Amino acid sequence: MPHLRNFEAGDLLGRYELLFPAGKGGMGQVWAAKLRGSQGFRKIVALKTLLANEAFSEEMQRMLRDEAMLASHIKNPHVAETLDFDLHQGIPYLVMEWVDGESLADLLHKIDGPMSLKHVVAIANQLCKGLDAAHKACDPSGKPLGLVHRDVSPPNILISFSGTVKLADFGIAQAAGTEELDADKGLKGKFSYMAPEQIQGGALDARTDVFALAVLLYRLVTTRYPFAGADIGETLWQISSSITPRSPRALNESLPPRVADVILKGLEKDPEQRFSSAEEMRSALERAVPPNLRGDSEADIAELMTQMLGDRMEQRRRKTAQALLSVPPGPTDQLATPSIATLKGLTYSARPRGDATQSLPAPRAPRTRNNIVLYAGGAALLLAIGVGIVTLASNDAPEASAAQASDAPRSAAGPPEAGILPPPLERPAQAHPAPPTLESTRPLPAAAEAMAPRDAAASEQPTARPVAPSGRPSKPTKRTHPKTGPVLESARDLKSPY
């Protein structure tokens, strides 16, 4: 069993960093925490941890886990969403959405006397929607959970400063089929809001929460509880007995009779006489309210919250913003290299001004289709130059043959005078095969071949096929004639005039 301790601001629980305490209940404490995601992502969440209590730690851990599992199946804007559940060094914690507002209990502390009917109906309208969604929640297979909240009371009703009402804290919620697990755990919930069957250990269903909702409405329009005794024992006796409560009109004469009847029907001791669902109660209350008292539900509540708790709203928001900025970034807050699409909207300054923040360096442009086309064009240009050189060498071969024919008498007269023509180019012996020589494949003109004299020196030239270093005879070459010009053995011996 892990050692439970009370956490402090700044503690890290997985990805969440505790900022400041936001509330405290009987079994746990709620913190404002920062979700630290990758690439600098931050978000405020509500994180619920257990209070240090060794005697009931195992039971409390089970309840917190059950709360997370049950609440995660409820999807409704009027129910505080459950986001995550995890363990930190063996200690469980529950993560919920952060509601920028206060509880209904905090609002009632600021209101002297009964709440106006317009605001009561606005709160009840949204609360019934959230409660009905909880009652109709199903598991992933579509099977109804038969969930009962069992603690519908002002501390568990959150109201945002924008006017949204959310049902929260399913810590003691019960699903169908789990009654035996809680049989020996005693009463759970707030005594003043308990239904008779809840006190007597009977079967619970959606009508149990309808009774608690009717007690809440009675409290809002009269400032009193319908079954208030001198102590807890007397209160429980009045609830479980056959005593009927006083009509709320006896304590608030401005209350319309039809609205009072809706509240009294929700307080029936027999579940069969109550509304069968929260939605049925919401519809009945909406029909009972005079048209002149109906209005925009969220707008009316937002106006009331700003009027009653406007100073706390500013303090809470300022405290949250300050906590976000003051907490040093962790390793997961490191910003990754921004993408080109992100940086397209940024303006890069060539000369950063002294009064301006330093601009980001311009990102390196990626290889685009234009760059690829440029590279391909360069390669094609180089290939064209090489083909042109080879073609030029081929075209010059006939001219060299003609020159040989015209200079043949000069060869017959004797060897050329020294200094007139360079000696034939000879390559030193190489260890590896020499590259093939570049020669013209065009045949000599017939006239030039006839005019070329065949002297003894030319006829005695060896015709044996040269042997390559590998031992095999190389490919035979054409018969050469005395030349008066330089011998071009390869394209490298050709000097371009360009």
C-alpha positions in Angstrom: 0.0 0.0 0.0 1.5 3.4 -1.0 2.2 6.0 1.6 -0.3 8.8 1.2 0.7 12.4 1.7 -0.7 15.8 1.1 0.7 17.4 -2.0 2.0 20.9 -2.4 2.1 23.5 -5.1 4.8 22.7 -7.6 4.6 19.0 -7.3 4.7 17.0 -10.5 2.2 14.2 -11.0 3.0 12.7 -14.4 2.4 15.4 -17.0 0.6 17.6 -14.5 2.1 20.3 -12.3 0.1 21.5 -9.3 -0.5 25.2 -9.3 -2.8 26.1 -6.3 -5.6 24.4 -4.4 -9.1 25.1 -5.7 -11.3 23.1 -3.3 -11.3 20.5 -0.6 -13.8 17.8 0.2 -14.3 14.9 2.6 -12.1 12.5 0.7 -9.9 14.6 -1.5 -8.6 17.9 -2.6 -9.0 19.6 -6.0 -6.0 21.5 -7.5 -5.6 23.8 -10.4 -2.9 22.1 -12.4 -1.1 22.7 -15.6 -1.0 20.0 -18.3 2.5 20.1 -19.8 2.4 18.7 -23.3 5.0 18.6 -26.1 6.2 21.7 -28.1 5.1 24.1 -25.4 1.4 23.0 -25.2 -0.2 24.1 -21.9 -3.7 23.7 -20.5 -5.3 24.3 -17.1 -7.1 21.3 -15.7 -8.6 20.3 -12.4 -6.7 17.6 -10.6 -8.3 15.6 -7.7 -6.0 13.9 -5.2 -6.7 11.9 -2.1 -6.1 13.4 1.3 -3.6 11.6 3.5 -5.6 9.1 5.5 -4.0 5.8 6.2 -7.0 4.2 7.8 -9.2 4.4 4.7 -6.6 4.7 1.9 -7.6 1.5 0.2 -11.3 2.3 0.2 -10.7 5.8 -0.9 -8.5 4.7 -3.8 -11.2 2.3 -5.0 -13.8 5.1 -4.8 -11.6 7.5 -6.8 -11.0 4.8 -9.4 -14.7 4.0 -9.7 -15.5 7.7 -10.0 -13.2 8.0 -12.9 -14.6 4.9 -14.7 -18.2 5.9 -14.2 -17.8 9.6 -15.0 -15.8 8.9 -18.2 -18.9 7.5 -19.8 -20.9 10.7 -19.4 -20.7 13.1 -22.4 -22.8 16.2 -21.8 -21.9 20.0 -21.6 -23.6 20.2 -18.2 -21.4 17.5 -16.6 -17.8 18.2 -15.7 -15.8 16.0 -18.1 -13.3 13.4 -16.8 -10.1 13.6 -18.8 -7.6 11.2 -17.2 -6.8 8.9 -14.3 -3.4 7.7 -13.4 -1.0 6.7 -10.5 1.9 8.7 -9.2 4.2 6.5 -7.2 1.3 4.4 -6.4 -1.0 7.3 -5.5 -4.1 7.7 -7.7 -5.3 11.0 -9.1 -8.2 12.1 -11.3 -8.0 14.8 -13.9 -11.1 16.8 -15.0 -11.9 19.8 -17.1 -11.2 23.2 -15.5 -14.4 25.2 -15.0 -13.7 28.9 -14.8 -16.2 29.7 -12.1 -17.4 28.9 -8.6 -19.7 26.4 -7.0 -23.3 27.0 -6.3 -22.5 26.9 -2.5 -20.1 29.9 -3.0 -22.9 31.8 -4.9 -25.4 31.1 -2.1 -23.1 32.6 0.5 -23.3 35.9 -1.4 -27.0 36.0 -1.8 -29.2 37.3 1.0 -32.7 35.8 1.0 -34.3 33.6 -1.7 -32.9 33.5 -5.2 -35.0 35.1 -7.9 -37.2 32.6 -9.7 -35.6 33.6 -13.1 -32.2 32.4 -11.9 -33.6 29.4 -10.1 -35.3 28.1 -13.2 -32.2 28.9 -15.3 -30.0 26.8 -13.0 -32.5 24.0 -12.7 -32.9 23.8 -16.5 -29.2 23.1 -17.1 -28.8 20.9 -14.0 -31.6 18.7 -15.1 -30.0 18.2 -18.5 -26.7 17.1 -17.0 -28.4 14.8 -14.4 -30.5 13.2 -17.0 -27.4 12.5 -19.2 -25.8 10.8 -16.2 -28.8 8.6 -15.6 -28.8 7.5 -19.2 -25.1 6.9 -19.6 -24.1 3.5 -21.1 -20.9 1.5 -21.2 -19.0 1.0 -24.5 -21.2 -1.9 -25.4 -24.4 0.2 -25.1 -25.6 -1.3 -21.9 -27.1 1.3 -19.5 -25.0 1.8 -16.4 -28.0 2.7 -14.1 -25.9 5.4 -12.5 -27.1 7.3 -9.5 -25.2 10.4 -8.3 -26.3 10.2 -4.7 -24.8 13.7 -3.8 -26.7 16.3 -5.8 -25.9 19.4 -3.6 -24.6 23.0 -4.0 -20.9 22.1 -3.4 -21.0 19.6 -6.4 -22.7 22.0 -8.8 -20.2 24.3 -10.6 -21.2 27.5 -12.4 -18.9 29.2 -14.8 -18.7 32.9 -15.2 -20.1 32.5 -18.7 -23.3 31.1 -17.2 -22.8 27.3 -17.8 -23.9 24.9 -15.0 -22.1 21.6 -14.6 -22.7 18.7 -12.4 -19.5 17.4 -10.8 -18.0 15.0 -8.2 -19.2 11.5 -8.9 -17.2 10.2 -5.9 -20.0 8.3 -4.3 -22.0 7.6 -7.5 -23.4 4.1 -7.7 -24.0 2.0 -10.7 -26.6 -0.8 -11.1 -25.4 -4.1 -9.7 -23.0 -2.6 -7.1 -25.4 -2.2 -4.2 -23.9 -5.0 -2.2 -20.5 -3.4 -2.3 -21.8 -0.4 -0.4 -24.2 -2.2 1.9 -21.8 -2.2 4.9 -20.2 1.2 4.2 -22.9 3.2 5.9 -24.7 6.3 4.6 -22.9 8.3 1.9 -23.9 11.8 0.9 -25.3 14.9 2.6 -28.0 14.0 5.0 -30.3 17.0 4.2 -30.4 15.9 0.5 -30.9 12.2 1.0 -34.1 10.4 -0.2 -36.0 8.1 2.1 -34.9 4.9 0.2 -31.3 6.1 0.5 -31.6 6.3 4.3 -33.4 3.1 4.6 -31.0 1.1 2.4 -33.6 0.5 -0.4 -33.1 0.3 -4.1 -31.8 3.5 -5.7 -32.5 4.8 -9.2 -32.9 8.2 -11.0 -35.8 9.2 -8.8 -33.4 9.3 -5.8 -31.5 12.1 -7.5 -34.8 13.8 -8.4 -35.6 14.0 -4.7 -32.3 15.7 -4.0 -32.9 18.1 -6.8 -36.3 19.0 -5.3 -34.6 19.6 -2.0 -32.2 22.0 -3.7 -35.0 23.9 -5.4 -36.8 24.2 -2.1 -33.6 25.6 -0.6 -33.1 28.1 -3.4 -36.6 29.6 -3.3 -37.0 29.6 0.6 -33.4 29.6 2.0 -34.5 26.6 4.2 -34.5 22.8 4.0 -37.8 21.0 3.7 -36.8 18.5 6.4 -34.7 20.4 8.9 -34.4 19.0 12.4 -32.6 20.1 15.5 -29.8 17.6 14.7 -28.8 15.0 12.2 -30.9 12.3 13.8 -34.1 14.3 13.7 -33.5 15.4 10.1 -33.1 11.8 9.0 -36.3 10.8 10.9 -38.3 13.6 9.2 -37.1 12.5 5.8 -37.8 8.7 6.3 -41.1 9.3 8.1 -44.5 10.1 6.6 -44.3 13.8 7.5 -44.9 16.1 4.6 -43.0 19.3 4.2 -44.6 22.8 4.3 -45.4 24.3 0.9 -42.6 26.6 -0.3 -45.3 29.3 -0.9 -45.7 29.5 2.9 -42.1 30.8 3.1 -42.1 32.7 -0.2 -45.5 34.1 -1.2 -44.1 35.4 -4.6 -43.6 31.9 -5.8 -46.1 30.8 -8.4 -48.4 28.0 -7.2 -47.6 25.7 -10.1 -43.8 26.0 -9.4 -44.5 25.1 -5.8 -46.4 22.0 -7.0 -43.5 20.9 -9.1 -41.2 21.1 -6.1 -43.6 19.2 -3.8 -44.0 16.5 -6.3 -40.3 16.0 -6.4 -40.3 15.6 -2.6 -42.8 12.8 -2.5 -41.7 10.1 0.0 -42.8 7.3 -2.4 -40.6 7.1 -5.5 -43.6 6.1 -7.6 -45.2 9.5 -6.9 -42.2 11.5 -8.0 -41.1 12.5 -11.5 -39.7 9.4 -13.2 -36.6 11.3 -14.6 -34.8 14.6 -14.3 -36.0 15.5 -17.9 -39.6 15.1 -16.9 -39.1 17.4 -13.9 -37.4 20.0 -16.2 -40.3 20.0 -18.6 -42.8 20.4 -15.8 -40.9 23.3 -14.3 -40.6 25.0 -17.6 -44.3 24.8 -18.2 -45.0 26.1 -14.7 -42.9 29.3 -15.0 -44.9 32.3 -16.3 -43.7 33.5 -19.7 -42.6 36.9 -18.2 -40.0 35.1 -16.0 -38.4 33.1 -18.7 -35.2 34.3 -20.3 -31.8 33.3 -21.6 -30.6 30.7 -19.2 -26.8 31.2 -19.6 -27.0 35.0 -20.0 -29.0 35.4 -16.8 -26.7 33.2 -14.8 -23.6 35.0 -16.2 -25.0 38.3 -15.1 -25.7 37.0 -11.6 -22.2 35.5 -11.3 -20.5 38.7 -12.4 -22.7 40.7 -10.0 -22.1 38.5 -7.0 -18.7 37.0 -7.6 -17.0 39.4 -10.0 -14.2 40.2 -7.7 -13.4 36.5 -7.2 -13.5 36.0 -10.9 -10.8 38.6 -11.5 -8.7 37.2 -8.7 -9.0 33.6 -9.9 -8.1 34.5 -13.5 -5.2 36.6 -12.4 -4.0 33.9 -10.1 -4.2 31.3 -12.9 -2.4 33.4 -15.4 0.3 34.3 -12.9 0.8 30.6 -12.0 1.2 29.6 -15.7 3.8 32.3 -16.3 5.8 31.8 -13.0 6.2 28.0 -13.3 9.5 27.3 -15.1 9.1 25.2 -18.2 9.9 21.6 -18.0 11.7 19.3 -20.4 8.5 18.7 -22.4 8.0 22.4 -22.9 11.0 22.6 -25.3 9.9 24.0 -28.6 10.7 21.9 -31.6 12.0 23.4 -34.9 9.0 25.2 -36.4 7.8 24.1 -39.8 8.1 26.2 -43.0 4.3 26.6 -43.1 4.4 28.0 -39.6 7.2 30.4 -40.4 5.7 31.7 -43.6 3.8 34.3 -41.7 6.8 35.6 -39.8 8.7 38.7 -41.0 12.5 38.4 -40.8 14.3 41.6 -40.2 17.8 42.1 -41.7 18.7 44.6 -39.0 17.1 43.9 -35.6 16.2 47.1 -33.9 17.2 47.7 -30.3 13.7 48.3 -29.1 12.3 45.2 -30.8 12.7 41.6 -29.9 15.2 39.6 -31.8 13.8 38.0 -34.9 14.0 34.3 -35.6 16.6 33.2 -38.1 15.3 32.5 -41.6 14.6 28.8 -42.1 16.6 26.8 -44.6 14.5 26.4 -47.7 13.7 22.8 -48.6 14.5 21.2 -51.9 11.7 22.0 -54.2 10.7 21.0 -57.7 12.4 24.1 -59.1 15.7 23.0 -57.6 15.4 19.5 -59.1 14.6 20.9 -62.5 17.7 23.2 -62.2 19.9 20.2 -61.4 18.5 18.2 -64.2 19.1 21.1 -66.7 22.8 21.4 -65.6 23.3 17.7 -66.1 21.7 17.9 -69.6 24.0 20.8 -70.5 27.1 18.9 -69.5 26.0 15.9 -71.5 25.3 18.1 -74.6 28.9 19.6 -74.3 30.4 16.1 -74.2 28.4 15.0 -77.2 29.4 18.1 -79.1 33.1 17.4 -78.5 32.8 13.9 -79.8 30.9 15.0 -82.8 33.5 17.7 -83.6 36.3 15.1 -83.4 34.4 12.8 -85.8 33.8 15.7 -88.3 37.5 16.5 -88.4 38.6 13.0 -89.3 37.9 13.3 -93.1 39.9 16.5 -93.2 42.8 14.8 -91.6 42.6 11.9 -94.2 42.6 14.4 -97.0 45.6 16.2 -95.6 47.4 12.9 -95.4 46.7 12.2 -99.1 47.9 15.6 -100.2 51.1 15.3 -98.1 51.9 11.8 -99.4 54.7 12.9 -101.9 56.3 14.7 -99.1 56.5 11.4 -97.2 57.9 9.5 -100.1 60.7 12.0 -100.5 61.9 11.2 -97.0 61.3 11.7 -93.4 60.0 15.2 -92.4 62.5 17.8 -91.5 63.2 18.2 -87.9 61.3 20.9 -86.2 58.5 21.1 -88.7 56.1 18.5 -87.2 56.1 17.1 -83.7 57.1 13.4 -83.2 54.3 10.9 -83.0 52.7 10.7 -79.6 53.7 7.6 -77.7 52.3 6.5 -74.4 54.4 4.8 -71.8 53.5 1.2 -70.9 50.8 0.9 -68.3 50.1 -1.9 -65.8 46.4 -1.8 -66.7 44.7 -1.8 -70.1 44.8 1.5 -71.8 41.5 3.1 -72.6 40.3 2.6 -76.2 41.5 5.3 -78.7 39.1 7.6 -80.4 39.3 6.9 -84.2 37.2 7.9 -87.1 35.1 5.0 -88.4 34.5 6.7 -91.8 36.2 5.0 -94.8 38.9 6.9 -96.7 37.8 8.4 -100.0 38.7 6.2 -103.0 40.7 8.9 -104.7 42.7 9.6 -101.6 43.5 5.9 -101.2 44.6 5.6 -104.8 46.9 8.7 -104.6 48.6 7.5 -101.4 52.0 5.9 -102.4 52.8 2.6 -100.9 56.5 2.8 -100.4 58.7 0.2 -98.9 58.7 1.7 -95.5 54.9 1.8 -95.3 54.5 -1.7 -96.8 57.0 -3.1 -94.2 55.1 -1.9 -91.2 54.2 -4.8 -88.9 50.6 -5.9 -89.2 50.6 -8.2 -86.3 47.8 -7.7 -83.9 49.0 -6.1 -80.6 48.6 -8.1 -77.5 46.8 -6.6 -74.5 48.2 -7.0 -71.0 45.7 -9.7 -70.4 47.3 -11.9 -73.0 44.4 -11.7 -75.6 44.8 -10.1 -79.0 43.3 -6.6 -79.0 40.8 -5.5 -81.6 42.6 -4.9 -85.0 42.9 -1.3 -86.0 42.9 0.2 -89.5 46.0 0.5 -91.6 47.6 3.9 -90.9 49.3 6.2 -93.3 52.0 8.6 -92.8 50.6 11.8 -91.4 51.9 15.3 -91.6 49.7 16.5 -88.7 49.5 15.5 -85.0 47.9 12.1 -84.2 44.8 12.4 -82.2 44.4 9.3 -80.1 41.6 10.5 -77.9 39.2 13.3 -77.3 41.6 14.6 -74.6 44.1 15.5 -77.4 41.6 17.7 -79.1 41.8 21.3 -78.0 38.6 23.2 -78.5 38.9 26.8 -79.8 36.3 27.8 -77.3 
